[in-house]
């Protein structure tokens, strides 16, 4: 018998949630945006098959671990309780990461070089000159 664990919220989705089923080891995957970080996409994968009656999409779903090896997905209208060996939560943080980093300015010499090369490539004489320079 598994020991009791206090129910804990894993993730609370905001808006539409896609429910994907797979025949592999991670049989159910929920994908959507969360209430605590709405600009990031969260993916929650379960090492279990999808519970019966779970639709292809949910609205404002919350996922909790109610005890070791048992999870609950619920919306305002319905809930599904099912066993799973584990749950894996992944958050796509690239938007937040790149927003925090200032863009690197390209040196003026590099910008000038590419402007000249592209201007040469736009004319027939410039193309021939570039081909000659390339062969050397």
GROMACS elastic network, one bead per residue, 0.5 to 0.9 nm:
[ bonds ]
;  ai    aj funct       b0    kb
    2     5     6  0.89852   500
    2    67     6  0.80500   500
    2    68     6  0.62738   500
    2    69     6  0.78565   500
    3    67     6  0.75190   500
    3    68     6  0.66216   500
    4     7     6  0.89370   500
    4    66     6  0.83441   500
    4    67     6  0.53609   500
    4    68     6  0.65021   500
    5     8     6  0.83173   500
    5    65     6  0.81809   500
    5    66     6  0.67984   500
    5    68     6  0.60258   500
    6    65     6  0.81433   500
    6    66     6  0.65655   500
    6    67     6  0.65516   500
    7    64     6  0.64284   500
    7    65     6  0.54383   500
    7    67     6  0.62421   500
    7    71     6  0.89770   500
    8    63     6  0.86915   500
    8    64     6  0.54196   500
    8    65     6  0.54435   500
    8    66     6  0.66179   500
    8    67     6  0.86210   500
    9    12     6  0.74480   500
    9    62     6  0.74547   500
    9    63     6  0.60416   500
    9    65     6  0.64725   500
    9    66     6  0.85767   500
   10    44     6  0.89887   500
   10    62     6  0.78823   500
   10    63     6  0.56455   500
   10    64     6  0.52876   500
   10    65     6  0.68676   500
   10    87     6  0.89899   500
   10    89     6  0.81400   500
   11    34     6  0.70660   500
   11    35     6  0.85253   500
   11    36     6  0.88848   500
   11    42     6  0.86194   500
   11    44     6  0.82862   500
   11    61     6  0.85323   500
   11    62     6  0.60052   500
   11    63     6  0.54724   500
   11    64     6  0.72172   500
   11    89     6  0.83538   500
   12    33     6  0.85751   500
   12    34     6  0.56502   500
   12    35     6  0.61091   500
   12    36     6  0.78888   500
   12    60     6  0.73205   500
   12    61     6  0.61161   500
   12    63     6  0.63027   500
   12    64     6  0.87405   500
   13    16     6  0.77610   500
   13    17     6  0.70092   500
   13    31     6  0.86652   500
   13    32     6  0.62768   500
   13    33     6  0.56175   500
   13    35     6  0.58483   500
   13    36     6  0.86893   500
   13    38     6  0.87950   500
   13    42     6  0.83392   500
   13    59     6  0.79403   500
   13    60     6  0.52948   500
   13    61     6  0.52297   500
   13    62     6  0.59690   500
   13    63     6  0.82829   500
   14    17     6  0.78620   500
   14    32     6  0.73211   500
   14    33     6  0.56484   500
   14    34     6  0.50017   500
   14    35     6  0.51823   500
   14    36     6  0.88594   500
   14    38     6  0.74734   500
   14    59     6  0.73061   500
   14    61     6  0.71172   500
   14    62     6  0.87763   500
   15    32     6  0.75571   500
   15    33     6  0.71248   500
   15    34     6  0.81868   500
   15    35     6  0.88144   500
   15    58     6  0.81254   500
   15    59     6  0.52614   500
   15    61     6  0.79926   500
   16    31     6  0.86544   500
   16    32     6  0.63961   500
   16    33     6  0.78487   500
   16    57     6  0.67522   500
   16    58     6  0.57956   500
   16    60     6  0.64526   500
   16    61     6  0.82466   500
   17    30     6  0.63736   500
   17    31     6  0.55153   500
   17    33     6  0.76033   500
   17    56     6  0.85593   500
   17    57     6  0.54585   500
   17    59     6  0.59859   500
   17    60     6  0.73154   500
   17    61     6  0.71957   500
   18    29     6  0.79813   500
   18    30     6  0.55964   500
   18    31     6  0.51123   500
   18    32     6  0.64802   500
   18    56     6  0.62786   500
   18    58     6  0.66375   500
   18    59     6  0.89924   500
   19    28     6  0.69903   500
   19    29     6  0.58520   500
   19    31     6  0.67359   500
   19    50     6  0.87321   500
   19    54     6  0.80349   500
   19    55     6  0.71476   500
   19    56     6  0.50096   500
   19    57     6  0.54606   500
   19    58     6  0.73696   500
   20    27     6  0.80471   500
   20    28     6  0.57421   500
   20    29     6  0.50753   500
   20    30     6  0.63811   500
   20    31     6  0.80552   500
   20    50     6  0.86018   500
   20    56     6  0.69178   500
   20    57     6  0.86526   500
   21    24     6  0.89749   500
   21    26     6  0.83685   500
   21    27     6  0.54532   500
   21    29     6  0.64915   500
   21    49     6  0.73756   500
   21    50     6  0.66121   500
   21    56     6  0.87307   500
   22    25     6  0.79493   500
   22    26     6  0.67088   500
   22    28     6  0.62794   500
   22    29     6  0.80731   500
   22    49     6  0.78177   500
   22    50     6  0.88152   500
   23    26     6  0.75730   500
   23    27     6  0.56488   500
   23    28     6  0.88286   500
   23    49     6  0.79329   500
   24    27     6  0.57317   500
   24    47     6  0.87616   500
   25    46     6  0.84381   500
   25    47     6  0.57225   500
   25    48     6  0.71585   500
   25    49     6  0.86265   500
   26    29     6  0.72015   500
   26    45     6  0.60546   500
   26    46     6  0.53807   500
   26    48     6  0.61595   500
   26    49     6  0.75839   500
   26    87     6  0.87759   500
   27    45     6  0.76048   500
   27    46     6  0.63292   500
   27    47     6  0.59460   500
   27    48     6  0.50987   500
   27    50     6  0.64842   500
   28    44     6  0.83224   500
   28    45     6  0.57843   500
   28    46     6  0.52999   500
   28    47     6  0.71797   500
   28    48     6  0.63904   500
   28    49     6  0.57206   500
   28    50     6  0.52929   500
   28    51     6  0.87919   500
   29    43     6  0.67909   500
   29    44     6  0.55549   500
   29    46     6  0.62339   500
   29    50     6  0.86039   500
   30    42     6  0.80864   500
   30    43     6  0.57238   500
   30    44     6  0.51054   500
   30    45     6  0.63646   500
   30    46     6  0.85604   500
   30    57     6  0.88753   500
   31    41     6  0.70834   500
   31    42     6  0.58087   500
   31    44     6  0.65034   500
   31    45     6  0.86452   500
   32    40     6  0.85658   500
   32    41     6  0.55635   500
   32    42     6  0.55491   500
   32    43     6  0.67723   500
   32    44     6  0.88985   500
   33    36     6  0.88657   500
   33    37     6  0.72652   500
   33    38     6  0.53904   500
   33    39     6  0.71090   500
   33    40     6  0.60996   500
   33    42     6  0.57488   500
   33    43     6  0.86768   500
   34    37     6  0.54386   500
   34    38     6  0.51683   500
   34    39     6  0.81708   500
   34    40     6  0.73541   500
   34    41     6  0.72420   500
   34    42     6  0.67367   500
   34    60     6  0.88283   500
   35    38     6  0.55576   500
   35    60     6  0.89884   500
   37    40     6  0.57705   500
   37    41     6  0.83055   500
   37    42     6  0.89169   500
   38    41     6  0.75388   500
   39    93     6  0.86965   500
   39    95     6  0.75696   500
   39    96     6  0.78245   500
   40    91     6  0.64833   500
   40    92     6  0.55602   500
   40    93     6  0.60707   500
   40    94     6  0.82441   500
   40    95     6  0.72030   500
   40    96     6  0.77372   500
   41    90     6  0.84411   500
   41    91     6  0.58955   500
   41    92     6  0.53495   500
   41    93     6  0.79290   500
   42    89     6  0.70642   500
   42    90     6  0.57010   500
   42    92     6  0.62924   500
   43    88     6  0.79891   500
   43    89     6  0.57826   500
   43    90     6  0.51020   500
   43    91     6  0.63292   500
   43    92     6  0.81468   500
   44    87     6  0.67205   500
   44    88     6  0.55540   500
   44    90     6  0.63594   500
   44    91     6  0.87015   500
   45    48     6  0.87285   500
   45    86     6  0.84070   500
   45    87     6  0.56049   500
   45    88     6  0.51039   500
   45    89     6  0.65368   500
   45    90     6  0.83928   500
   46    49     6  0.76887   500
   46    50     6  0.85026   500
   46    84     6  0.63159   500
   46    85     6  0.75707   500
   46    86     6  0.58879   500
   46    88     6  0.63918   500
   46    89     6  0.89227   500
   47    84     6  0.54900   500
   47    85     6  0.54380   500
   47    86     6  0.53375   500
   47    87     6  0.63125   500
   47    88     6  0.82950   500
   48    51     6  0.86761   500
   48    82     6  0.84031   500
   48    83     6  0.69546   500
   48    85     6  0.66582   500
   48    86     6  0.78692   500
   48    87     6  0.87831   500
   49    52     6  0.89991   500
   49    82     6  0.87480   500
   49    83     6  0.86802   500
   49    84     6  0.78453   500
   50    53     6  0.85767   500
   50    54     6  0.69322   500
   50    82     6  0.79639   500
   51    54     6  0.58979   500
   51    80     6  0.66317   500
   51    81     6  0.73391   500
   51    82     6  0.59661   500
   51    83     6  0.86508   500
   52    55     6  0.87805   500
   52    80     6  0.81746   500
   53    80     6  0.82059   500
   54    57     6  0.82575   500
   54    58     6  0.85135   500
   54    79     6  0.89985   500
   54    80     6  0.73429   500
   55    58     6  0.68367   500
   58    61     6  0.63027   500
   58    75     6  0.75379   500
   59    75     6  0.68075   500
   59    76     6  0.86080   500
   60    74     6  0.85740   500
   60    75     6  0.60632   500
   60    76     6  0.77443   500
   61    73     6  0.66142   500
   61    74     6  0.55468   500
   61    76     6  0.78618   500
   62    72     6  0.80514   500
   62    73     6  0.57343   500
   62    74     6  0.54076   500
   62    75     6  0.63996   500
   63    71     6  0.71214   500
   63    72     6  0.56534   500
   63    74     6  0.65630   500
   64    67     6  0.89643   500
   64    70     6  0.87442   500
   64    71     6  0.56917   500
   64    72     6  0.52307   500
   64    73     6  0.66334   500
   64    74     6  0.84858   500
   65    68     6  0.71491   500
   65    69     6  0.76725   500
   65    70     6  0.60234   500
   65    72     6  0.63130   500
   66    69     6  0.82678   500
   66    70     6  0.58461   500
   66    71     6  0.55512   500
   66    72     6  0.66281   500
   66    81     6  0.87693   500
   67    70     6  0.53095   500
   67    71     6  0.71519   500
   68    71     6  0.82650   500
   68    83     6  0.89254   500
   68    84     6  0.89229   500
   68    85     6  0.86163   500
   68    86     6  0.89973   500
   69    82     6  0.85325   500
   69    83     6  0.55406   500
   69    84     6  0.52573   500
   69    85     6  0.54802   500
   69    86     6  0.67637   500
   70    81     6  0.69952   500
   70    82     6  0.57226   500
   70    84     6  0.59799   500
   70    85     6  0.81730   500
   70    86     6  0.89182   500
   71    80     6  0.82019   500
   71    81     6  0.56855   500
   71    82     6  0.55901   500
   71    83     6  0.62213   500
   71    84     6  0.70083   500
   71    87     6  0.88643   500
   72    79     6  0.67400   500
   72    80     6  0.55652   500
   72    82     6  0.65665   500
   72    83     6  0.89012   500
   73    78     6  0.84724   500
   73    79     6  0.55644   500
   73    80     6  0.52389   500
   73    81     6  0.65785   500
   73    82     6  0.85661   500
   74    77     6  0.76074   500
   74    78     6  0.57186   500
   74    80     6  0.62949   500
   74    81     6  0.85548   500
   75    78     6  0.54652   500
   75    79     6  0.63108   500
   76    79     6  0.83071   500
   83    86     6  0.89175   500
   84    87     6  0.72808   500
   92    95     6  0.76415   500
   92    96     6  0.87520   500
   93    96     6  0.54322   500
   93    97     6  0.60160   500
   93    98     6  0.86586   500
   94    98     6  0.59867   500
   94    99     6  0.83435   500
   95    98     6  0.54667   500
   95    99     6  0.61171   500
   95   100     6  0.87783   500
   96    99     6  0.51232   500
   96   100     6  0.63944   500
   97   100     6  0.53799   500
   97   101     6  0.67490   500
   98   101     6  0.52250   500
   98   102     6  0.77933   500
   98   103     6  0.84501   500
   99   102     6  0.73902   500
  101   104     6  0.88056   500
  105   108     6  0.88038   500
  106   109     6  0.84382   500
  106   110     6  0.67902   500
  106   111     6  0.68192   500
  107   110     6  0.54969   500
  107   111     6  0.65419   500
  107   112     6  0.88360   500
  108   111     6  0.50690   500
  108   112     6  0.60742   500
  108   113     6  0.85512   500
  109   112     6  0.50953   500
  109   113     6  0.61095   500
  109   114     6  0.87641   500
  110   113     6  0.50711   500
  110   114     6  0.63512   500
  110   115     6  0.86483   500
  111   114     6  0.53960   500
  111   115     6  0.62269   500
  111   116     6  0.87455   500
  112   115     6  0.51349   500
  112   116     6  0.62480   500
  112   117     6  0.86705   500
  113   116     6  0.53211   500
  113   117     6  0.62508   500
  113   118     6  0.86725   500
  114   118     6  0.59421   500
  114   119     6  0.83193   500
  115   118     6  0.52768   500
  115   119     6  0.60015   500
  115   120     6  0.85421   500
  116   119     6  0.51291   500
  116   120     6  0.61425   500
  116   121     6  0.86173   500
  117   120     6  0.51277   500
  117   121     6  0.61725   500
  117   122     6  0.87468   500
  117   126     6  0.84566   500
  117   130     6  0.81801   500
  118   122     6  0.62926   500
  119   122     6  0.52062   500
  119   123     6  0.71355   500
  119   126     6  0.77603   500
  120   123     6  0.56959   500
  120   124     6  0.80760   500
  120   125     6  0.75644   500
  120   127     6  0.62095   500
  120   129     6  0.80949   500
  120   130     6  0.75574   500
  121   124     6  0.73420   500
  121   125     6  0.84091   500
  121   126     6  0.54926   500
  121   128     6  0.86541   500
  121   129     6  0.89794   500
  121   130     6  0.74466   500
  122   125     6  0.88687   500
  122   126     6  0.70675   500
  122   127     6  0.72757   500
  123   126     6  0.51559   500
  123   127     6  0.62190   500
  123   128     6  0.88442   500
  124   127     6  0.51211   500
  124   128     6  0.64434   500
  124   129     6  0.87683   500
  125   128     6  0.52521   500
  125   129     6  0.63046   500
  125   130     6  0.87271   500
  126   129     6  0.50331   500
  126   130     6  0.61565   500
  126   131     6  0.86456   500
  127   130     6  0.51062   500
  127   131     6  0.62360   500
  127   132     6  0.87001   500
  128   131     6  0.50891   500
  128   132     6  0.62507   500
  128   133     6  0.86724   500
  129   132     6  0.51025   500
  129   133     6  0.62110   500
  129   134     6  0.85569   500
  130   133     6  0.50526   500
  130   134     6  0.60260   500
  130   135     6  0.87527   500
  131   135     6  0.63602   500
  132   135     6  0.53893   500
  132   136     6  0.68741   500
  133   136     6  0.55581   500
